[in-house]
Amino acid sequence: MIKRFIQVYRGNVVYDTKGYGKKLKIGVENYIQGLSKKSLAEKQQAIAWCEKMLDKFKEMMQKAIIDGIGYS
């Protein structure tokens, strides 16, 4: 259930007479803290993959334009 409320992570509980908001916020904060952190190498690998896919997409679009196939 906590995954549905990630947007609460940095929120402020303004009005909470029964303590539900506070309990939910604590649960979300604990969930976020428990997530594994990516190493620098993992982040660089993910960025390299995104750049590779972007380059492939650019090549595909250039070929489509040359071949006369349009995308919209």
Backbone as CSV, one residue per row, in Angstrom:
resi,resn,N_x,N_y,N_z,CA_x,CA_y,CA_z,C_x,C_y,C_z
1,MET,0.822,-1.198,0.000,0.000,0.000,0.000,0.865,1.261,0.000
2,ILE,2.004,1.207,0.634,2.874,2.388,0.735,3.278,2.875,-0.653
3,LYS,3.524,1.959,-1.596,3.963,2.361,-2.937,2.975,3.318,-3.593
4,ARG,1.711,3.241,-3.266,0.702,4.116,-3.873,0.816,5.552,-3.369
5,PHE,1.554,5.778,-2.296,1.591,7.089,-1.664,2.984,7.698,-1.632
6,ILE,3.807,7.344,-2.587,5.169,7.881,-2.625,5.158,9.410,-2.668
7,GLN,4.165,10.011,-3.325,4.120,11.478,-3.419,3.991,12.131,-2.048
8,VAL,3.682,11.392,-1.008,3.560,11.933,0.339,4.937,12.127,0.977
9,TYR,5.950,11.551,0.366,7.287,11.505,0.962,7.751,12.866,1.475
10,ARG,7.603,13.903,0.682,8.066,15.232,1.113,6.921,16.149,1.504
11,GLY,5.762,15.586,1.662,4.594,16.384,2.013,4.552,16.720,3.493
12,ASN,3.695,17.657,3.836,3.479,18.038,5.217,2.051,17.671,5.603
13,VAL,1.898,17.061,6.761,0.567,16.740,7.251,0.026,18.004,7.906
14,VAL,-1.063,18.534,7.339,-1.609,19.799,7.816,-2.713,19.574,8.842
15,TYR,-3.631,18.674,8.533,-4.771,18.438,9.417,-4.973,16.936,9.512
16,ASP,-4.799,16.382,10.707,-4.847,14.930,10.871,-5.306,14.609,12.285
17,THR,-6.607,14.670,12.523,-7.126,14.487,13.881,-6.991,13.054,14.393
18,LYS,-6.949,12.078,13.505,-6.886,10.682,13.950,-5.508,10.051,13.779
19,GLY,-4.530,10.799,13.246,-3.173,10.296,13.122,-2.920,9.422,11.905
20,TYR,-3.902,9.317,11.004,-3.727,8.491,9.804,-2.649,9.054,8.883
21,GLY,-2.665,10.351,8.691,-1.686,10.990,7.810,-0.273,10.825,8.328
22,LYS,-0.100,11.025,9.638,1.221,10.875,10.239,1.719,9.438,10.077
23,LYS,0.855,8.476,10.323,1.230,7.066,10.192,1.602,6.741,8.740
24,LEU,0.818,7.247,7.794,1.100,7.013,6.380,2.433,7.654,5.992
25,LYS,2.656,8.895,6.432,3.902,9.594,6.103,5.107,8.842,6.665
26,ILE,5.025,8.353,7.867,6.127,7.586,8.464,6.365,6.307,7.673
27,GLY,5.281,5.641,7.258,5.410,4.429,6.453,6.093,4.699,5.122
28,VAL,5.714,5.790,4.482,6.327,6.155,3.197,7.799,6.489,3.393
29,GLU,8.116,7.253,4.421,9.518,7.611,4.683,10.355,6.359,4.943
30,ASN,9.816,5.413,5.709,10.545,4.165,5.975,10.729,3.355,4.703
31,TYR,9.720,3.347,3.848,9.811,2.628,2.576,10.910,3.226,1.702
32,ILE,10.928,4.552,1.596,11.924,5.247,0.771,13.333,4.973,1.312
33,GLN,13.499,5.030,2.612,14.812,4.800,3.210,15.297,3.371,2.954
34,GLY,14.365,2.436,2.801,14.723,1.044,2.589,15.052,0.688,1.152
35,LEU,14.807,1.604,0.227,15.113,1.324,-1.175,16.618,1.242,-1.374
36,SER,17.023,0.352,-2.242,18.459,0.240,-2.497,18.920,1.440,-3.326
37,LYS,20.099,1.875,-3.024,20.684,3.010,-3.743,21.564,2.474,-4.871
38,LYS,21.507,3.133,-6.008,22.355,2.734,-7.133,23.745,3.318,-6.961
39,SER,24.717,2.518,-7.339,26.102,3.000,-7.293,26.328,3.943,-8.478
40,LEU,27.435,4.663,-8.448,27.788,5.562,-9.542,27.912,4.780,-10.845
41,ALA,28.520,3.606,-10.777,28.694,2.778,-11.984,27.338,2.353,-12.556
42,GLU,26.387,2.014,-11.678,25.046,1.626,-12.145,24.331,2.805,-12.806
43,LYS,24.484,3.989,-12.225,23.874,5.181,-12.809,24.490,5.494,-14.173
44,GLN,25.825,5.382,-14.269,26.500,5.651,-15.540,26.075,4.643,-16.603
45,GLN,25.896,3.391,-16.209,25.456,2.361,-17.145,24.042,2.663,-17.641
46,ALA,23.170,3.096,-16.749,21.801,3.429,-17.140,21.788,4.618,-18.103
47,ILE,22.608,5.623,-17.839,22.696,6.793,-18.718,23.236,6.388,-20.083
48,ALA,24.266,5.542,-20.092,24.846,5.076,-21.364,23.807,4.316,-22.178
49,TRP,22.985,3.506,-21.512,21.944,2.752,-22.216,20.927,3.714,-22.833
50,CYS,20.502,4.720,-22.070,19.536,5.709,-22.582,20.111,6.442,-23.798
51,GLU,21.381,6.834,-23.715,22.020,7.521,-24.841,22.091,6.610,-26.061
52,LYS,22.386,5.332,-25.851,22.450,4.371,-26.945,21.080,4.233,-27.615
53,MET,20.023,4.147,-26.818,18.672,4.012,-27.368,18.263,5.285,-28.120
54,LEU,18.666,6.442,-27.604,18.379,7.697,-28.286,19.069,7.751,-29.638
55,ASP,20.328,7.322,-29.690,21.068,7.284,-30.956,20.398,6.337,-31.950
56,LYS,19.960,5.172,-31.473,19.281,4.222,-32.361,17.989,4.817,-32.905
57,PHE,17.260,5.526,-32.041,16.011,6.146,-32.478,16.286,7.218,-33.530
58,LYS,17.325,8.019,-33.308,17.687,9.050,-34.285,18.027,8.422,-35.635
59,GLU,18.810,7.341,-35.604,19.160,6.638,-36.843,17.903,6.112,-37.535
60,MET,16.995,5.543,-36.768,15.756,5.016,-37.331,14.936,6.138,-37.990
61,MET,14.867,7.283,-37.340,14.103,8.408,-37.887,14.762,8.943,-39.156
62,GLN,16.087,9.025,-39.168,16.789,9.494,-40.366,16.558,8.542,-41.527
63,LYS,16.606,7.252,-41.270,16.377,6.259,-42.313,14.935,6.369,-42.808
64,ALA,13.999,6.569,-41.913,12.599,6.685,-42.316,12.390,7.906,-43.204
65,ILE,13.055,9.003,-42.897,12.936,10.215,-43.697,13.541,9.975,-45.089
66,ILE,14.711,9.335,-45.114,15.373,9.055,-46.380,14.526,8.107,-47.235
67,ASP,13.923,7.108,-46.588,13.102,6.139,-47.311,11.725,6.687,-47.646
68,GLY,11.405,7.858,-47.142,10.118,8.467,-47.456,8.989,8.005,-46.567
69,ILE,9.335,7.403,-45.444,8.310,6.950,-44.517,8.204,8.012,-43.422
70,GLY,7.052,8.561,-43.251,6.892,9.612,-42.246,6.249,9.101,-40.988
71,TYR,6.649,9.670,-39.875,6.038,9.378,-38.590,5.352,10.640,-38.134
72,SER,4.243,10.458,-37.455,3.572,11.628,-36.883,3.058,11.323,-35.521
